[in-house]
Every structure is written in structure tokens, then in C-alpha cells.
Amino acid sequence: MNRLLLAVYPEPYRSRQGEEVLACLSEAYPGRSWPPPREVAALVRAGVRARARAVVDDTARPWWLDGIHLAALALAALALVPYLQDVWHWALRIDPGQHAIAFHFSGWYPWAEGPTRIRLLPYGLLPLGCLIALLRGRPWIALPAAAAMIWAGTTSQGRTLFGDEGKAGLSYYGLGAPLTARDLVLSGTLCAACAVLAFCRPSRLRRRSYRWLAPVVLAMFVAGGLHIISVSPAFQRGLFVLEVAALLAAWAATAATGDHRWLIPVAAVAFVRTQAIVVRPDAFMQSFPDLVVLLLLIAPLPALAIAAQRRQAQALAE
């Protein structure tokens, strides 16, 4: 099990010092397959910092281009979240029945029981295709998918082809307003980011392994296989924990390197969600006061900027 912790570290580090780390863990905790939680947290934190330094040391692309790439990935994932259940059911030809998430006519599935209104594809395939293309560093494929998201949200033909707006529930843990297919700020920002990536020497983009899709498949199984809809408290709490972990990772990477690239995805997601709250303030679950929600969205930005500034000051002092 100790080898799973090494996956947090970049491959060059694992090849050079992986066996040494495993030997130290076996010596420090004999007979245990997993170190204590405090040691696990320390190893994960060190692994995040090592990966961040490896990213910054790679000069094949400018920091702002890598930041826009991360922002596009985050926005594509954000657009996909409400439709995880729908894509899973469509791919496996499952009739969701009473578990459909705010779709008219029992989910618009041609094979669903009862009266249905046939559609060709689920809307979630568009952000999913965009996410896969961006993971592989192919923005010229992600750009048409993002443009199709705008078209589907603005035209009645698009809603007939991909279904209605899809989800009419709230987003993360009651901290935001609905983000549906008709939210053109999300799809428009994603499309703009993909356009920048496609026309700024896309061959220089970082290409990630298909293994990064494993969490997406797991989330689809949880949402679709277990019939846990996006407005379920369990699903919302899981997303909240995931978002907090991502913000902590961005803070750790910024504090370790002084690089500003992780500010871009945090700012992009905060912008999209903040505008949804400002435009539709009546869509809150009222689990938190409005001002507290906005502060929770905006507060990470100055925190990341301060962390980067402090790291740069320390580097100059050294």
C-alpha cells in the first residue's frame, strides 16, 4: 500500500528515490502496510510540492498557457458534473425511471418506459468530449465541442438534439446557483479558453494520460450506477470535499513555487460561479448567507496571490 503514496510524486522522483522512501517507511513502521495519517498527509503534501516544482521547471510552455489549459480543464469538469448520471445511463442504456434528474418525459430516453420524447445524444457528452480532448492536449477537438455547448444552450434545435437544459438543481453544496446548458457564461468562457489554446501553438500543451479519466468514470458510476443524483446531500458533500482539496493543492503548489499559473483556473471557476449567483440570487438553498457564499468563492484568489508573493520574496532573499 505504501507504493500508492508514491503515485503522488512525479515519475523522475519515483525512479530516483522511490525505493529509498519505501525502505524508510518499512523501517519506521515495521509490519504496517500503511503509515499513520500524519505521515500520509506529510507525504502527500511533499508529493504535491514535488509535482508543482516539476511543472514549473518544465520550460516547454509559458506559465500563462499552462494556466489557461488548467482553467479549461476545470471548466469542462464543472460543466460535466450535473450530467454524470445522464451520460452513464445513456451509455449503458439504463432507464432511470424515477431517478431521472429533472429531465422531462422520464429522461428523454428512447428505450424508457412510458411516454418519452426522443433525443439523439445526452448534453453531457459535449463537456465530456471537451474534457478528454483537453486532457490529451488537443484543443482543436475541444473547441468544436465547447462551441456546440453554446449552440445547444441558445437554440431550440440544440435542446431537441441534446435534451432540455438537463439539470434544474443547485450546484456545489448549496454554495451556488444552477449551472445548466443555458448558462452561456460557463460555455462561453470554456470556448474562449479552448480558442486561445487552439491558436497558441497547441503542440506545446501538456498531454496527460487517460488514467486521469479514472475519477470521472468513478463519479459517473456513483451518480448513475448507485442512482445518487447531483442534488443528493452525499453527492454534494463529496463535491465540496473535492473542491476544498483542489484549492488546498493549488495553494500548496503556489506556496512551494511562487508561480501564478494556478491562479488562473481558480479565478475562472470563481468567476463562472459568482456570476451565476449574482444573476440568480433566488436560486440559493439558503444554507449560507449570500455574503458568506461570495466570500468563500473569492477569498482563495488573494490567498494564492499572497502565497506566490511570499515565495518570490523568499527566493530573492536566498
N, C-alpha and C positions, 0 to 999 in steps of 0.2 A: 504493500500500500504506500510505502514511502516514495516509490517511484512516481506515483501520481502527483506528488508535490513538485517533482522536478519538471513536470509539464508546464508549470508557471514560468519557468526560466527559458530564455531563448536557446535555440539549438547549439550555437557555439559554446555557450556556458555549460550546457549539459555534457557535451563531448569532452570538454577540458576538465571540469570539476565535478561532474555528476557522481562518479564512483566515490570520490572523496567525501562528498556530502552524505551519501548513503552509509559509508563506513562510519562517519561521525555520529549519525543518528543511531546506528546499531550499537555503537559503543556507549553512547549516552543513555539510551533507553533499551537495554537488552531484554529480549523476549516480548517486545511490543511491536505490533505491526503498524502502529500509528502514534506519533508523538503527542504530547499534551496540547490542548487547544492554544495555549500561549505560544508554544513553539511553532504550531501550524500557522498562526497569524503572522509571526515574525518571518517565516519562510515565504509566505505568500506576499507579504509586503516587500521583501527583498527581491522576489521574482518580478513583481510589477516594476520596481525601480530598474532592475537589470534590463527588462524589455524596453522600458522607456529610453534608457541610455542607448540601447542598440538602435532604436528608431531614430534618435537624434543624430547618432554617429553616421547613419546612412545618408550620404550627401547626394544620392542619385536624383533627388527631387527636392524642391524648395518646401519649407515648412508650411507655407500657406496652402500649397496644393494638397499636401497630405492632410491638412486640417479640413479643407473643403471635402476631400474624399471621406473622411470620418463623419463629417456632418451629413453627407448624402446617405451614408450607411445608416446613421441614426434616424434620419427622417423616413427612410424606406421601412425600417423596422417599426417605427411609430405608426406609419400608415397601415402596416400589415396586422398589427395587434388586434384590432376589432374583428378581423375576418379569419382568424386562425381556425375557428370551429367550422366556418363555412367551407374553406378550402379543403380541410380534412374530410368532411362529409362528401363533398363533391368528388374528390379523388377516389374515395373508397365506395362511392355510390351508396351512401347511407342515408336513409330517410330520417331526418332529425325529429320529425313529429312535433311534440310539444316543446322540444328543446331548441327549436329554431330561435335565433336571436333577432327579434324584431323584423324579420322578413315577412312580407305579405305572402299569402297563399302557401303557407307551410314551407316557406323557404325557396320557392320558385324552382323546385327540382322536378324534372320531367317524370321521374320514377316515384315521386312522393304519392302517398295515398291521399285520396280526396281531391277537391278542386285545386288545380295548380295553374300557374301562369309560367309558361316555359321561357327560360333564358338560355343563352348559349354558354356563357362562362361565368364563374364567380368573380366578382370585382377584386377579391384578394389575390388573384393570380398576377395582377399588374404590379403591386408593390413587391410581391414575392419574386417575380422575374427581375424587377429592378434591383432588388437586394442581391440576388445571385450574380447578376451581371457586374454589380459594383464590387462584390467580393472577389471576383476574378479579374478585376481591373479592366473591364470592357464597358466604358461609359457610353459608347456609340450604340450599344444594345439597351442600356438602361434609359437613355434619353427618349426613344420612342415609347417605352412603357410609361415613363413619367408624363409624357405628352398625352398618352391615351387616358391617364388618370384625370387630367384636366378636361379632356373631351367628354369622358363619362360623367363627370360632375356637372357639366354645363349644358348637356343636351339630353333631350328625352330619348333619342335613339341610343345614347350610351347607357342610359338606365335600363332600357329594354334589353340591350345586349348583355350587360353585366349584372343586371338586377337593380333593385331600388337602392336608396342610399345605404342600405345594409344594416347599420347598427344605429340604434337610437338611444343608447345608454350613455353613461358617463365614462370618462377616461380614468386615469390612474387614481385609485383610492379616494375618489371624491375630490381630487385636487384640481379638476379641470372641467371644461365644458366638452360636449361631444365633438369628436373629430371624425367626420363621416366623409363619404365620397364627394359631398358638395362643399367641403371646406377647401376652397381653392388656394388659400394661403399655404397650406401644407403641400399640396401637389404642385403649386406654382414655385415654391421655394425649392422643392426637390428637383423640379425640372430645370430651374436656373442653375443649381449646383451641378447637375449632370451635364448641362450645356458647357459650363466652364471646364469641367473635366474632359469633355469630348474634344474641345477645341484648344486645349493647352497641353499638347504633346501627351496624349493618353498612354503612350508606350512607357512613360516614366512612372505610371501609377503602381502602387504596391499590389501584388496579387496574392491573395490569401487562399489557403487550402479549403477544399469542400468540407473539411472537418468542422469548420466554423458554422456549418448549417445544422450540426447536431442539436444545439439548443433550440433552433427553430422547429425542427421535427419533434423534439420533446414537448415544446409548447403546444404544437398542433395536436399531439396525442392527448395532452392534458385537457385541452379545450374541447376537442372533438371526440376522442375516444372515451373520455370519462364524462362527457356532457357537462363540463364546467364552463358556463358562459362568461363572457368578458365582464359582466357586471356582478358576477359572484364575488362575495367577500374574500373567499380563498384565492381566487384569481387576482383580485385587486391587491391583496396584501403581498402576493408573490411578485407582482409587477413593482410595487412600492419598494420592496427589499432589493429587487434587481436595479432599480433606478438609483437608490442610495449607494449600492455597491459600485455602480458605474461612476457616480460623482466622486466617491472616495478614491477610486482608481485614477480618475482624471486629476484629482488634487495631488495624489502621491506622485504621479508622473511629472506634473508641473513643478512640484516642490523639489523633485530629485534632479531635474534637468534645467529648469528655468526657461523652458521652451513654451511658446504661446500657442502651439498648434491645437492643443486640447481645449483651448478657449472657444474655438470655432464651433465644434459640434454642440457644446453646452449652450452657447449663445443661440444657435439655430433652433434647438429644441425649445429653449425658454421663450424665444420669440414666437414660435408657432403656437405654443400652448397659452402664452399670455394673451395673444390676440383673440384666441377662441374664448377666453374668459371675459375679456373686455367687451367683445361683440355680443356674447350671450351670457350676461351675468345671472340671468334667471335659471340657468341650467345647472347650478351648483347643487350638490347634495346637502349643502349647508353643514357638512361635517366640520368645517373650519370657517372662521370669519374670512370675508373676501380679502381683507388687507393681509392677513396671515398667509393666505394662499399665494398672493402675488409676491410676497417677500420670500417665500420658500422657492419660488421659481427664479427669482432674480438674484438672491443672495449668493449662490455659488459663483457668479461671474466675478465680482470684486475679490472673492476669496481666492480664486485661481490667479487673478492678476497680481494680487499681493504675494502669493506664493512664488510666482515667477520672478517678481521684482526682488524678493529677498534672496532667492537663489542666485540671481545675477550679481547682486551686491556681494554675496559671499564669495563668488568666483573671482570677482575683481579684487577683493581683499586678500585672497590667497595668492 
